Amino acid sequence: RQVALPRDPTLPPLVFHYIPWFGSAATYGMDPYKFLFDCREQYGDLFTFILLGRRMTVALGPKGNNLILGGKLSQVSAEDAYTHLTTPVFGKGVVYDCPNEMLMQQKRMVKFGLSTENFKSYVPLIKKEATDFMNNELKPVAGEWKQAHALHSMAELTILTASATLQGKEVRGKLDKTFARRYEALDGGFTPINFMFPNLPLPSYKKRDKAQREMSEFYQEIIRGRREGGADHDHDMIAALMSSAYRDGTPLSDSDIAHMMIALLMAGQHTSSATSSWTLLHLADRPDVYEELYQEQKEKFGNPDGTFRDLTYEDLKDLPLLDSCIRETLRIHAPIHSIMRKVMSDIPVPTSVAAPAIPEKNASYVIPEGHFVLASPGVAQMDPKVWQDASIWNPHRWVDEKGVASKALAEYDGGDKIDYGYGSVSKGTESPYQPFGAGRHRCIGESFAYLQLQTILATFIRNMEMKLEEPFPKTNYQTMVVLPLPAKISYRLRK
Ligand code: HEM
């Protein structure tokens, strides 16, 4: 006869569930934010839930974000949490298939490719892609409303603009059916199912592996071609990586470069297309804000004859309302709802995250080795205790007269510690606004994503009117990135 032992009181509270191994998989999977907010209501900012056999310990709020995203290398590991998902898709030797120290150096090499000089050359290229897409695919007509599927259109345009810039001429030139098939097969292997079940005997897993080999070879062929041809490709990421080396002088191998290019493709594609889709959906839903954005464009770039002067990279820094619309969209639709790490050694939980587990002994909670930790910056980003009218999309909150996001927000974190004003949102690990994560794994694609989003949106705002004739779409949480469910936007050419 088994006797249930009393649970260690320093373990974080365990979320109630009926089925032992399955745990809270269904409620978390269906709507992670509802699940996390509900659990917070019941258990506070620190709790553990069971997800298909894994013990996931969640720490919420800015202090919880700090505990996980600012965690020491000896305590938390991203590669141990992600490699089974990412390595079959990106390929071997890079990102989470190497020690963290190497990933840090790889990120430095990618940053070298994301230089101001490169960005300057990208603005006209993105504008051209967006204009061609508008004229050839959307074909807006003055006086006649047409409709397009928000996410499909933005996914297509994102890959066009990313390949015309970062990915390089050869990739842009070969965005054909073969590329699309390979991309879809890879993408089909980058899902929550793949995360939960690394090795299922399903056809999609085989397709993923085949597509990875083909995609890797596709990039390596480009790299070999460049080594032989010596063509001038100064401004793209392949060029930057080909001229980079690890600190000890070892250059990246062709396969490393290929796999990093696949990783960048995957990292940027859904996050950016989700953000442009959500932003456009909100703008179509708020013609008043859309009109204000048009006025912003006219004020800054309007010529006396009613035309617009071309955007430059410098101009993008001075578009407060456009910037705020993207910033606000990322607040309530953070593309990544859960950031995970594997716990490598016990983590004592500071009392700022959760009150002591045993108050009389002043003993804190401990997250044990072997658990996973889960940070969800989106919870703090939508917390009504932090943000006024937290669930309302209101870009103006970022540009009020004092440039302070909200009074409650300033007070929440001691007010003066972090400047939440426009353009200076905290990049620290303890913040209620972290759509790009924080700490050593923080996103390096933020500036590129903003550049791409701003240029695409500015091109649309200048040329088209938009409206939403159907209900605002709900969220699809069945994908790795938080996407809008299918929805159409109506548009017509401006007179
Ligand atoms: C990491 C969000 C676009 C490349 C991250 C993380 C987040 C994030 C939350 C942290 C993940 C973690 O800590 O586990 C976003 C959002 C984007 C975006 C919201 C667009 C709106 C991009 C783009 C690129 C990119 C365009 C590439 C050009 C990366 C890389 C990492 C990263 C290399 C580092 C992973 C690591 O160090 O473990 N991103 N991302 N991202 N992102 Fe992005």
Residues whose N, C-alpha, C, O or C-beta is under 5 A from the ligand:
A	BS01	HEM	L264 A267 G268 T271 S272 T275 P335 I336 I339 M340 Q434 P435 F436 G437 R440 H441 R442 C443 I444 G445 F448 A449
